């Protein structure tokens, strides 16, 4: 039986905040943006709701970047560039991997590959420009 959750002003604001940015926010970022308009908001409430949205598939977790979990409003297939200099996360549009890569991964592991996630690491355009 699917659990029905109560409507919550704070929950709606948290989701709206994540969906309003492409910066791949952290829980702290969401909290700092919402705290002025919702003074009784706690960081724990933000974390719990982000975890719930992630579990529902409403948002994605990119994992930990520079010690903090980062979230993505986009749930469509795409990749990311993580800047080693400033920790910025940039969307990379979906691309097809050669079938041989998945076949080789299956061969090496003895498993069955059902999907993949690709992350690039390097310098974002801003950091690259300052390195010149």
Backbone as a chain_set.jsonl record, in Angstrom:
{"seq": "XXXXXXXXXXXXXXXXXXXXXXXXXXXXXXXXXXXXXXXXXXXXXXXXXXXXXXXXXXXXXXXXXXXXXXXXXXXXXXXXXXXXXXXXXXXXXXXXXXXXXXXXXXXXXXXXXXXXXXXXXXXXXXXXXXXX", "coords": {"N": [[0.83, -1.18, 0.0], [0.622, 2.149, -0.931], [2.116, 4.904, 0.648], [0.509, 7.825, 1.698], [1.462, 11.109, 1.799], [1.327, 13.974, 3.92], [0.359, 17.26, 2.872], [2.742, 19.817, 2.766], [4.003, 22.946, 3.538], [6.687, 23.575, 3.884], [7.946, 21.361, 2.698], [7.068, 21.641, 0.036], [8.325, 24.06, -0.563], [11.028, 23.354, -0.384], [11.312, 21.491, -2.491], [10.594, 23.148, -4.629], [12.688, 24.98, -4.498], [14.953, 23.393, -5.16], [14.231, 22.66, -7.73], [14.349, 25.079, -8.994], [16.881, 25.788, -9.709], [19.979, 25.273, -11.479], [22.317, 24.63, -10.317], [23.036, 22.364, -8.98], [22.463, 21.797, -6.107], [23.434, 21.666, -2.58], [22.252, 20.338, 0.569], [22.726, 22.259, 2.511], [22.866, 24.59, 0.943], [20.236, 24.785, -0.035], [18.915, 25.094, 2.419], [20.013, 27.574, 3.304], [18.974, 29.285, 1.385], [16.223, 29.129, 1.839], [15.76, 29.684, 4.548], [15.48, 32.509, 5.273], [12.838, 33.07, 4.381], [11.37, 31.12, 5.621], [11.478, 31.004, 8.713], [11.344, 29.044, 10.787], [12.382, 26.759, 9.694], [14.352, 23.826, 9.701], [17.657, 22.461, 9.342], [17.686, 19.722, 9.426], [15.091, 19.085, 8.554], [15.298, 19.831, 5.896], [17.262, 17.992, 4.989], [15.887, 15.52, 5.463], [13.674, 15.759, 3.738], [14.919, 16.062, 1.224], [16.12, 13.552, 1.043], [13.815, 11.976, 0.922], [12.647, 12.909, -1.491], [14.649, 12.072, -3.224], [14.511, 9.278, -2.893], [11.947, 8.832, -3.906], [12.402, 9.431, -6.522], [12.02, 11.91, -7.514], [13.978, 13.849, -7.543], [17.519, 13.718, -8.255], [20.448, 12.287, -6.746], [23.759, 13.231, -6.956], [25.763, 12.153, -5.636], [28.611, 12.463, -3.464], [30.347, 15.454, -3.545], [33.229, 17.115, -3.03], [32.935, 16.635, -0.289], [30.22, 17.057, 0.272], [26.853, 16.052, -0.281], [25.365, 16.325, -3.436], [22.586, 17.513, -5.334], [20.242, 17.021, -8.048], [17.943, 18.535, -10.139], [17.175, 17.575, -12.553], [16.013, 14.581, -13.881], [16.244, 13.151, -16.105], [18.153, 11.108, -18.431], [21.509, 11.964, -18.286], [24.864, 13.272, -18.057], [27.625, 14.459, -15.982], [30.01, 17.099, -15.469], [32.47, 17.476, -13.137], [34.077, 19.983, -11.545], [37.423, 20.086, -10.656], [38.623, 22.169, -9.479], [36.843, 24.26, -8.491], [34.644, 22.828, -7.615], [32.253, 22.999, -8.954], [29.35, 21.733, -10.597], [28.455, 20.627, -13.724], [26.005, 20.133, -16.171], [26.061, 17.579, -18.65], [24.909, 16.754, -21.714], [22.94, 13.865, -22.619], [24.512, 10.969, -23.972], [25.39, 8.364, -26.272], [26.946, 5.418, -25.308], [29.503, 3.37, -26.688], [28.465, 0.089, -27.464], [30.251, -1.907, -26.877], [31.58, -1.136, -24.567], [29.814, -1.557, -22.403], [29.479, -4.295, -22.753], [32.085, -5.2, -22.25], [32.366, -4.44, -19.571], [30.454, -6.124, -18.421], [31.615, -8.587, -19.057], [34.033, -8.471, -17.578], [33.087, -8.379, -14.961], [31.307, -10.442, -14.739], [28.702, -9.978, -14.429], [25.439, -8.561, -15.213], [24.894, -5.829, -17.147], [22.764, -3.174, -16.671], [22.426, -0.513, -16.897], [24.053, 2.73, -16.81], [26.185, 5.279, -15.365], [27.807, 8.266, -15.994], [30.526, 10.251, -15.174], [32.395, 13.131, -15.6], [35.573, 14.483, -14.852], [37.369, 17.41, -14.276], [38.169, 20.667, -15.422], [35.906, 23.34, -15.114], [34.391, 25.671, -17.44], [34.859, 28.293, -16.479], [36.958, 28.052, -14.587], [38.878, 26.967, -16.261], [39.33, 29.128, -17.96], [40.566, 30.928, -16.217], [42.933, 29.676, -15.748], [44.552, 30.086, -17.871]], "CA": [[0.0, 0.0, 0.0], [1.425, 3.363, -1.062], [1.902, 5.841, 1.74], [0.113, 9.167, 1.29], [2.076, 12.058, 2.72], [0.598, 15.22, 4.111], [0.833, 18.456, 2.194], [3.595, 20.584, 3.672], [4.53, 24.191, 2.962], [8.147, 23.468, 3.883], [8.305, 20.352, 1.688], [6.849, 22.264, -1.269], [9.356, 25.085, -0.759], [12.306, 22.665, -0.613], [11.292, 20.963, -3.852], [10.583, 24.305, -5.528], [14.036, 25.542, -4.455], [15.837, 22.518, -5.938], [13.809, 22.712, -9.139], [14.536, 26.43, -9.54], [18.289, 26.051, -9.964], [20.751, 24.231, -12.151], [23.633, 24.631, -9.667], [23.227, 21.084, -8.299], [22.637, 22.291, -4.732], [23.592, 20.841, -1.386], [21.205, 20.607, 1.563], [23.063, 23.544, 3.134], [22.505, 25.65, 0.007], [18.769, 24.88, 0.002], [18.58, 25.649, 3.737], [20.364, 29.006, 3.368], [18.056, 30.023, 0.511], [14.853, 29.115, 2.355], [15.676, 30.108, 5.952], [14.905, 33.854, 5.444], [11.388, 33.093, 4.17], [10.755, 30.142, 6.524], [12.379, 31.087, 9.869], [11.35, 27.852, 11.642], [12.927, 25.634, 8.935], [15.585, 23.265, 10.259], [18.496, 21.76, 8.377], [17.222, 18.335, 9.448], [13.907, 19.005, 7.689], [15.789, 19.874, 4.514], [17.894, 16.692, 4.707], [14.871, 14.463, 5.397], [12.862, 15.918, 2.54], [15.753, 15.749, 0.064], [16.244, 12.09, 1.016], [12.526, 11.451, 0.481], [12.527, 13.213, -2.923], [15.605, 11.203, -3.907], [13.95, 7.932, -2.857], [10.786, 8.836, -4.804], [12.828, 9.666, -7.895], [11.634, 13.266, -7.893], [15.263, 14.481, -7.817], [18.631, 12.769, -8.237], [21.648, 12.588, -5.987], [24.975, 13.011, -7.748], [26.763, 11.627, -4.728], [29.347, 13.444, -2.681], [31.318, 16.286, -4.25], [33.936, 17.96, -2.067], [32.443, 16.379, 1.058], [28.793, 17.327, 0.44], [25.981, 15.437, -1.271], [24.796, 17.293, -4.375], [21.324, 17.064, -5.888], [19.958, 17.463, -9.402], [16.521, 18.606, -10.466], [16.967, 16.801, -13.776], [16.018, 13.14, -13.677], [16.433, 12.532, -17.412], [19.526, 10.612, -18.578], [22.565, 12.899, -18.65], [26.09, 13.113, -17.274], [28.084, 15.676, -15.314], [31.417, 17.455, -15.323], [32.732, 17.992, -11.803], [35.292, 20.781, -11.607], [38.358, 19.77, -9.577], [39.109, 23.417, -8.905], [35.813, 24.984, -7.723], [33.588, 21.857, -7.271], [31.033, 23.249, -9.721], [28.844, 20.572, -11.332], [27.877, 21.102, -14.974], [25.315, 19.086, -16.922], [26.525, 17.151, -19.966], [23.742, 16.098, -22.305], [23.017, 12.411, -22.792], [25.25, 10.472, -25.131], [25.397, 6.911, -26.373], [28.233, 4.75, -25.156], [29.635, 2.2, -27.561], [27.953, -1.135, -26.847], [31.377, -2.727, -26.427], [31.956, -0.751, -23.206], [28.934, -2.299, -21.491], [29.798, -5.728, -22.895], [33.354, -5.447, -21.564], [32.089, -4.345, -18.133], [29.759, -7.364, -18.058], [32.592, -9.675, -19.14], [34.976, -8.366, -16.465], [32.432, -8.589, -13.667], [30.457, -11.615, -14.752], [27.342, -9.521, -14.139], [24.613, -8.079, -16.325], [24.83, -4.374, -17.1], [21.412, -2.704, -16.975], [22.467, 0.937, -17.07], [25.355, 3.295, -16.463], [26.283, 6.696, -15.02], [29.101, 8.742, -16.436], [30.939, 11.521, -14.6], [33.662, 13.653, -16.069], [36.283, 15.291, -13.868], [38.296, 18.31, -14.963], [37.969, 22.076, -15.109], [34.752, 23.979, -15.743], [34.805, 26.728, -18.361], [35.35, 29.462, -15.734], [38.282, 27.736, -14.047], [39.777, 26.794, -17.401], [39.668, 30.47, -18.45], [41.478, 31.582, -15.281], [44.188, 28.936, -15.769], [45.345, 30.473, -19.051]], "C": [[0.873, 1.241, 0.0], [1.075, 4.343, 0.045], [1.562, 7.215, 1.17], [0.71, 10.134, 2.297], [1.26, 13.335, 2.767], [1.204, 16.332, 3.268], [1.631, 19.28, 3.204], [4.162, 21.795, 2.95], [6.052, 24.122, 2.856], [8.61, 22.497, 2.796], [8.167, 20.936, 0.285], [7.939, 23.289, -1.568], [10.713, 24.454, -1.056], [12.366, 22.145, -2.041], [11.336, 22.106, -4.868], [11.991, 24.917, -5.619], [14.997, 24.708, -5.308], [15.502, 22.622, -7.425], [14.066, 24.069, -9.794], [15.985, 26.737, -9.901], [18.931, 24.924, -10.756], [22.153, 24.138, -11.551], [23.948, 23.317, -8.952], [23.485, 21.337, -6.809], [22.913, 21.21, -3.701], [22.411, 21.142, -0.466], [21.462, 21.952, 2.237], [22.662, 24.715, 2.253], [20.999, 25.879, 0.024], [18.343, 25.544, 1.315], [18.852, 27.151, 3.777], [19.453, 29.853, 2.486], [16.666, 30.159, 1.133], [14.701, 29.693, 3.764], [15.104, 31.523, 6.109], [13.387, 33.903, 5.271], [10.638, 32.112, 5.075], [11.637, 30.064, 7.784], [12.435, 29.83, 10.738], [11.829, 26.601, 10.895], [14.206, 25.139, 9.599], [16.36, 22.558, 9.146], [18.095, 20.286, 8.303], [16.009, 18.126, 8.559], [14.324, 19.005, 6.225], [16.391, 18.525, 4.142], [16.856, 15.583, 4.55], [14.05, 14.547, 4.112], [13.669, 15.646, 1.274], [15.923, 14.24, -0.074], [14.951, 11.457, 0.505], [12.335, 11.698, -1.02], [13.444, 12.317, -3.741], [15.048, 9.779, -3.988], [12.758, 7.794, -3.805], [11.183, 8.939, -6.279], [12.435, 11.033, -8.415], [12.857, 14.11, -8.239], [16.328, 13.389, -7.81], [19.703, 13.228, -7.266], [22.834, 12.292, -6.89], [26.036, 12.324, -6.92], [27.489, 12.778, -4.056], [30.384, 14.139, -3.558], [31.929, 17.224, -3.214], [33.323, 17.851, -0.667], [30.958, 16.601, 1.292], [27.986, 16.654, -0.661], [25.343, 16.528, -2.124], [23.571, 16.671, -5.038], [21.084, 17.681, -7.261], [18.462, 17.45, -9.627], [16.191, 17.768, -11.686], [17.053, 15.312, -13.478], [16.143, 12.392, -15.002], [17.883, 12.057, -17.542], [20.476, 11.718, -19.049], [23.749, 12.675, -17.723], [26.475, 14.452, -16.658], [29.588, 15.844, -15.439], [31.557, 18.025, -13.924], [34.081, 18.7, -11.848], [36.175, 20.476, -10.393], [38.857, 21.02, -8.879], [38.062, 24.056, -7.981], [34.655, 24.105, -7.26], [32.257, 22.13, -7.969], [30.651, 21.964, -10.453], [28.089, 21.11, -12.542], [27.229, 19.928, -15.688], [25.988, 18.844, -18.267], [25.368, 16.355, -20.561], [24.011, 14.624, -22.572], [23.775, 12.053, -24.059], [25.201, 8.955, -25.118], [26.815, 6.391, -26.18], [28.318, 3.624, -26.175], [29.21, 0.943, -26.806], [29.079, -1.993, -26.278], [31.811, -2.373, -25.007], [31.109, -1.523, -22.192], [29.215, -3.8, -21.566], [31.081, -6.064, -22.152], [33.166, -5.38, -20.046], [31.397, -5.621, -17.643], [30.737, -8.539, -18.059], [33.526, -9.651, -17.932], [34.34, -8.71, -15.12], [31.649, -9.882, -13.588], [29.005, -11.267, -14.488], [26.594, -9.158, -15.404], [24.464, -6.574, -16.172], [23.435, -3.932, -17.526], [21.349, -1.197, -17.168], [23.849, 1.438, -16.707], [25.196, 4.757, -16.09], [27.698, 7.124, -15.379], [29.366, 10.108, -15.817], [32.295, 11.891, -15.166], [34.266, 14.497, -14.962], [37.282, 16.142, -14.63], [38.072, 19.728, -14.504], [36.732, 22.591, -15.827], [35.271, 25.112, -16.636], [35.401, 27.935, -17.641], [36.747, 29.22, -15.177], [39.306, 27.559, -15.159], [40.24, 28.16, -17.919], [40.669, 31.174, -17.523], [42.842, 30.906, -15.25], [45.109, 29.365, -16.904], [46.323, 31.579, -18.753]], "O": [[1.766, 1.374, 0.837], [-0.096, 4.583, 0.342], [2.242, 7.708, 0.271], [0.494, 10.001, 3.502], [0.602, 13.722, 1.801], [2.403, 16.341, 2.99], [1.23, 19.416, 4.359], [4.735, 21.668, 1.868], [6.633, 24.558, 1.862], [9.557, 22.784, 2.063], [9.044, 20.749, -0.557], [8.42, 23.375, -2.698], [11.465, 24.962, -1.888], [13.368, 22.339, -2.729], [12.053, 22.019, -5.865], [12.426, 25.322, -6.697], [15.768, 25.262, -6.091], [16.396, 22.666, -8.269], [14.005, 24.189, -11.018], [16.283, 27.842, -10.356], [18.487, 23.776, -10.709], [23.073, 23.63, -12.193], [25.026, 23.177, -8.375], [24.592, 21.117, -6.317], [22.664, 20.024, -3.916], [21.662, 22.09, -0.698], [20.524, 22.701, 2.506], [22.169, 25.726, 2.753], [20.537, 27.018, 0.088], [17.508, 26.449, 1.317], [18.007, 27.918, 4.237], [19.186, 31.012, 2.804], [16.008, 31.187, 0.971], [13.615, 30.145, 4.129], [14.296, 31.733, 7.013], [12.716, 34.69, 5.938], [9.431, 32.244, 5.278], [12.456, 29.153, 7.904], [13.461, 29.566, 11.365], [11.694, 25.492, 11.413], [15.046, 25.939, 10.011], [15.788, 22.121, 8.147], [18.16, 19.676, 7.236], [15.905, 17.103, 7.882], [13.767, 18.266, 5.413], [16.066, 17.972, 3.091], [16.933, 14.792, 3.609], [13.767, 13.531, 3.479], [13.141, 15.05, 0.334], [15.874, 13.708, -1.183], [14.996, 10.499, -0.268], [11.909, 10.797, -1.743], [13.072, 11.855, -4.82], [15.111, 9.148, -5.044], [12.584, 6.752, -4.436], [10.409, 8.584, -7.168], [12.508, 11.291, -9.616], [12.796, 14.975, -9.113], [16.06, 12.26, -7.4], [19.844, 14.422, -7.001], [22.904, 11.232, -7.513], [27.09, 11.953, -7.435], [27.033, 13.921, -4.082], [31.19, 13.49, -4.226], [31.227, 18.027, -2.598], [33.207, 18.847, 0.048], [30.471, 16.36, 2.397], [28.375, 16.676, -1.829], [24.845, 17.526, -1.605], [23.522, 15.463, -5.272], [21.646, 18.724, -7.595], [17.792, 16.46, -9.336], [15.062, 17.302, -11.84], [18.031, 14.836, -12.901], [16.148, 11.162, -15.032], [18.755, 12.557, -16.83], [20.257, 12.329, -20.095], [23.639, 11.967, -16.721], [25.758, 15.445, -16.788], [30.338, 14.87, -15.505], [30.842, 18.958, -13.561], [35.103, 18.086, -12.154], [35.735, 20.593, -9.25], [39.45, 20.939, -7.803], [38.356, 24.359, -6.825], [33.761, 24.595, -6.57], [31.238, 21.544, -7.602], [31.518, 21.201, -10.877], [27.194, 21.945, -12.405], [27.824, 18.856, -15.801], [26.427, 19.78, -18.935], [24.906, 15.384, -19.961], [25.156, 14.199, -22.728], [23.689, 12.742, -25.075], [24.996, 8.34, -24.072], [27.758, 6.866, -26.812], [27.309, 2.992, -26.488], [29.562, 0.764, -25.641], [28.878, -2.722, -25.306], [32.358, -3.225, -24.307], [31.641, -2.077, -21.23], [29.188, -4.491, -20.547], [31.161, -7.101, -21.494], [33.75, -6.181, -19.317], [31.721, -6.133, -16.572], [30.694, -9.387, -17.168], [33.785, -10.692, -17.327], [34.998, -9.271, -14.244], [31.358, -10.369, -12.496], [28.168, -12.157, -14.339], [27.054, -9.415, -16.517], [23.953, -6.103, -15.156], [22.976, -4.276, -18.615], [20.312, -0.667, -17.566], [24.721, 0.652, -16.337], [24.207, 5.398, -16.446], [28.665, 6.417, -15.094], [28.539, 11.014, -15.918], [33.217, 11.076, -15.206], [33.542, 15.156, -14.215], [37.965, 15.651, -15.529], [37.813, 19.97, -13.325], [36.533, 22.313, -17.009], [36.45, 25.462, -16.585], [36.351, 28.539, -18.139], [37.619, 30.082, -15.283], [40.464, 27.953, -15.016], [41.406, 28.327, -18.274], [41.521, 31.928, -17.991], [43.811, 31.499, -14.776], [46.298, 29.048, -16.902], [47.057, 32.01, -19.642]]}, "num_chains": 1, "name": "protein.A"}
